[in-house]
Amino acid sequence: MRFCGTMLAVLFLASLQTAEAARVTGTGSEVANDAFGTSETWGRPLEVPQDGKVVRVMGGTYGFQLIDADGEIAGDFLLPQDAVGFELPAGTYSIKPLLCRIHRHHHVEVTVEY
């Protein structure tokens, strides 16, 4: 009987671990130099293996866009908090921070839970 109770406890804990959602984070940065008419962008792609939902955005003060693998805008947000709760289908996305006229450099991090 004791073995059965222990086994049930192990199975219950294992099911809790598999029920936890996983998270992925992508980044995007851009720096523009108006004097030379150049800009540079870089970041880590947001690779979402399953349909997910945005749960956290850091930075992106002037907004940002999520660009899918085909180059289409999958999400366009003026305020970073507007993206929280946004549902994304599985895929790979790049993150493009929007720049203001004065501050020509920005960074944004987006975390998706799936």
KOLDO-878307 format. One record per atom (N, C-alpha, C, O): x, y, z. Coordinates in pm, whole numbers, padded with zeros to 5 digits, always signed. Example, Ala and Ser with C-alpha at 12.3 -4.5 7.8 and 13.67 -1.06 7.14 Angstrom:
2
+01319-00569+00780 +01230-00450+00780 +01320-00330+00780 +01424-00332+00846 +01285-00225+00708 +01367-00106+00714 +01290+00003+00787 +01341+00114+00804 
//
This chain:
114
+00083-00119+00000 +00000+00000+00000 +00087+00126+00000 +00055+00224-00067 +00197+00121+00075 +00286+00237+00081 +00350+00264-00055 +00364+00379-00096 +00388+00157-00126 +00446+00172-00259 +00347+00238-00353 +00385+00323-00433 +00223+00200-00346 +00119+00256-00433 +00103+00407-00408 +00090+00484-00503 +00105+00448-00281 +00094+00590-00247 +00214+00669-00297 +00200+00780-00347 +00332+00611-00283 +00454+00676-00331 +00452+00689-00482 +00490+00793-00537 +00407+00584-00549 +00400+00587-00695 +00301+00692-00742 +00328+00763-00840 +00188+00704-00677 +00090+00807-00714 +00148+00947-00695 +00125+01036-00777 +00223+00966-00588 +00285+01097-00563 +00386+01130-00673 +00392+01243-00720 +00465+01033-00715 +00564+01053-00821 +00494+01087-00952 +00536+01179-01022 +00389+01014-00986 +00316+01041-01109 +00252+01179-01106 +00251+01249-01207 +00199+01220-00991 +00138+01353-00978 +00243+01462-00999 +00218+01558-01071 +00360+01447-00937 +00466+01547-00954 +00516+01551-01099 +00545+01659-01150 +00525+01437-01163 +00568+01433-01303 +00467+01504-01392 +00506+01573-01486 +00338+01487-01364 +00236+01554-01445 +00241+01705-01424 +00211+01780-01517 +00277+01751-01305 +00290+01894-01281 +00404+01953-01363 +00392+02063-01417 +00515+01881-01372 +00630+01930-01447 +00599+01938-01595 +00643+02033-01660 +00526+01844-01651 +00495+01847-01793 +00385+01949-01823 +00372+01992-01937 +00307+01989-01723 +00200+02085-01745 +00250+02229-01744 +00177+02320-01783 +00373+02250-01698 +00427+02385-01695 +00447+02437-01836 +00490+02364-01926 +00415+02563-01855 +00436+02624-01986 +00582+02662-02002 +00650+02696-01905 +00629+02656-02124 +00765+02696-02154 +00764+02839-02206 +00661+02888-02254 +00878+02907-02196 +00890+03045-02241 +01010+03060-02333 +01113+02995-02316 +00995+03148-02431 +01106+03186-02519 +01111+03338-02525 +01008+03405-02515 +01231+03392-02541 +01247+03537-02547 +01328+03573-02672 +01429+03510-02703 +01282+03675-02740 +01354+03730-02854 +01387+03875-02827 +01324+03939-02742 +01486+03929-02898 +01526+04068-02879 +01537+04138-03013 +01555+04076-03118 +01527+04269-03007 +01548+04351-03126 +01606+04484-03086 +01561+04545-02988 +01705+04531-03158 +01769+04660-03133 +01786+04733-03265 +01806+04671-03369 +01777+04864-03259 +01803+04945-03378 +01869+05075-03337 +01832+05137-03237 +01968+05115-03417 +02036+05243-03399 +02036+05311-03535 +02079+05253-03635 +01989+05436-03539 +01987+05512-03664 +02079+05633-03651 +02086+05696-03546 +02148+05663-03758 +02234+05780-03763 +02184+05868-03876 +02210+05843-03994 +02110+05972-03840 +02049+06059-03940 +02152+06138-04020 +02129+06166-04138 +02264+06173-03961 +02367+06250-04031 +02420+06174-04152 +02453+06233-04255 +02429+06041-04140 +02480+05958-04249 +02371+05881-04322 +02398+05815-04422 +02247+05890-04271 +02137+05818-04334 +02148+05668-04322 +02105+05595-04412 +02207+05621-04213 +02224+05478-04194 +02150+05430-04070 +02117+05508-03981 +02124+05301-04067 +02069+05239-03946 +02120+05097-03939 +02153+05035-04040 +02126+05048-03819 +02172+04911-03796 +02073+04843-03703 +02035+04898-03600 +02032+04723-03739 +01941+04645-03655 +02006+04511-03625 +02082+04458-03706 +01976+04458-03508 +02024+04326-03469 +01935+04274-03358 +01854+04349-03302 +01950+04149-03327 +01872+04089-03219 +01870+03938-03231 +01929+03879-03320 +01799+03879-03138 +01782+03733-03134 +01638+03703-03178 +01545+03758-03119 +01618+03619-03279 +01482+03591-03325 +01396+03529-03215 +01445+03461-03125 +01268+03554-03224 +01170+03496-03134 +01121+03369-03201 +01041+03375-03294 +01168+03254-03154 +01133+03126-03215 +01029+03057-03128 +01059+03004-03021 +00904+03058-03176 +00790+03005-03101 +00755+02868-03160 +00700+02861-03270 +00787+02757-03088 +00765+02623-03144 +00619+02580-03150 +00582+02494-03229 +00536+02641-03065 +00392+02612-03062 +00319+02745-03049 +00378+02846-03012 +00189+02744-03079 +00111+02865-03059 +00131+02915-02917 +00132+02836-02823 +00148+03046-02901 +00175+03101-02769 +00116+03238-02751 +00044+03290-02836 +00148+03297-02636 +00095+03427-02598 +00208+03511-02538 +00288+03461-02460 +00212+03639-02576 +00312+03730-02521 +00281+03752-02373 +00169+03789-02338 +00381+03730-02287 +00360+03745-02143 +00445+03857-02082 +00421+03898-01969 +00546+03906-02159 +00632+04010-02103 +00698+04087-02216 +00741+04030-02317 +00705+04219-02198 +00777+04305-02291 +00864+04399-02208 +00815+04466-02117 +00992+04403-02241 +01085+04495-02174 +01137+04591-02280 +01182+04549-02387 +01132+04718-02251 +01178+04819-02346 +01069+04850-02447 +00950+04835-02419 +01111+04892-02564 +01014+04923-02668 +00931+05047-02637 +00813+05051-02669 +00993+05146-02576 +00924+05266-02530 +00838+05331-02637 +00730+05381-02607 +00884+05331-02761 +00811+05395-02870 +00740+05294-02960 +00703+05325-03073 +00721+05176-02909 +00651+05072-02982 +00746+04978-03054 +00868+04999-03056 +00689+04874-03114 +00769+04776-03187 +00677+04695-03277 +00555+04697-03264 +00740+04623-03368 +00668+04535-03458 +00726+04395-03450 +00846+04376-03431 +00639+04297-03464 +00679+04157-03478 +00667+04123-03626 +00559+04137-03685 +00777+04080-03685 +00781+04050-03828 +00796+03899-03846 +00888+03838-03790 +00705+03837-03924 +00712+03692-03941 +00819+03655-04045 +00885+03741-04102 +00835+03525-04067 +00941+03475-04156 +00922+03521-04300 +01018+03523-04377 +00799+03557-04339 +00772+03605-04474 +00792+03755-04489 +00773+03811-04597 +00831+03820-04379 +00851+03965-04382 +00723+04045-04358 +00723+04167-04370 +00615+03976-04324 +00487+04043-04297 +00481+04085-04151 +00538+04019-04064 +00412+04195-04123 +00395+04242-03986 +00289+04155-03918 +00172+04158-03956 +00331+04079-03818 +00241+03993-03743 +00178+04066-03626 +00070+04029-03581 +00245+04168-03576 +00195+04248-03464 +00258+04385-03467 +00379+04398-03491 +00178+04488-03444 +00224+04627-03449 +00173+04695-03323 +00052+04711-03306 +00264+04735-03233 +00224+04785-03103 +00284+04923-03077 +00405+04941-03088 +00200+05018-03044 +00247+05152-03012 +00299+05157-02869 +00399+05224-02841 +00232+05087-02780 +00274+05079-02639 +00315+04935-02608 +00243+04842-02646 +00427+04915-02540 +00473+04778-02512 +00368+04694-02438 +00353+04575-02467 +00296+04755-02344 +00198+04678-02266 +00081+04630-02351 +00010+04537-02312 +00060+04692-02468 -00048+04647-02557 -00019+04507-02612 -00112+04437-02651 +00106+04468-02615 +00143+04337-02671 +00116+04223-02573 +00099+04109-02616 +00112+04251-02445 +00092+04145-02345 -00047+04085-02365 -00148+04156-02366 -00049+03954-02382 -00174+03883-02409 -00196+03856-02557 -00286+03782-02593 -00114+03916-02644 -00125+03896-02788 -00089+03751-02822 +00015+03701-02778 -00174+03685-02898 -00151+03544-02933 -00075+03535-03064 -00108+03601-03163 +00028+03449-03063 +00113+03430-03181 +00108+03284-03224 +00121+03194-03141 +00089+03259-03354 +00101+03121-03401 +00248+03078-03400 +00338+03161-03397 +00269+02949-03402 +00406+02896-03405 +00480+02955-03524 +00422+02972-03632 +00607+02987-03504 +00686+03043-03614 +00806+03118-03560 +00830+03122-03439 +00881+03177-03651 +00998+03256-03616 +00970+03402-03650 +00924+03433-03760 +00997+03488-03555 +00968+03631-03569 +01091+03714-03538 +01170+03680-03450 +01107+03822-03612 +01208+03921-03575 +01134+04036-03506 +01015+04057-03528 +01207+04109-03424 +01148+04217-03346 +01213+04348-03389 +01334+04363-03382 +01130+04442-03434 +01180+04570-03481 +01128+04681-03391 +01009+04714-03394 +01216+04740-03309 +01173+04852-03226 +01148+04975-03313 +01218+04997-03413 +01049+05055-03276 +01022+05179-03347 +01100+05292-03282 +01114+05295-03159 +01150+05382-03363 +01233+05491-03313 +01154+05621-03314 +01066+05642-03397 +01187+05708-03221 +01125+05841-03222 +01220+05938-03292 +01333+05901-03325 +01175+06060-03316 +01257+06158-03388 +01382+06198-03311 +01484+06233-03372 +01376+06192-03179 +01488+06239-03097 +01579+06124-03055 +01701+06130-03073 +01521+06020-03000 +01598+05904-02953 +01608+05804-03066 +01511+05736-03099 +01724+05794-03125 +01743+05715-03246 +01803+05577-03218 +01862+05514-03306 +01786+05530-03095 +01834+05395-03061 +01738+05336-02958 +01706+05398-02857 +01694+05214-02986 +01604+05146-02893 +01625+04996-02894 +01679+04940-02990 +01582+04934-02786 +01595+04789-02766 +01464+04738-02708 +01400+04806-02628 +01425+04620-02747 +01304+04559-02691 +01327+04408-02678 +01391+04345-02761 +01271+04352-02569 +01272+04206-02546 +01127+04161-02532 +01049+04223-02459 +01093+04054-02600 +00957+04000-02597 +00964+03854-02553 +01040+03775-02609 +00884+03819-02452 +00878+03681-02404 +00741+03623-02433 +00638+03685-02405 +00742+03503-02491 +00619+03432-02526 +00614+03303-02447 +00713+03231-02435 +00497+03275-02393 +00474+03149-02322 +00390+03059-02410 +00293+03104-02470 +00429+02932-02417 +00354+02836-02499 +00333+02707-02425 +00271+02615-02478 
//
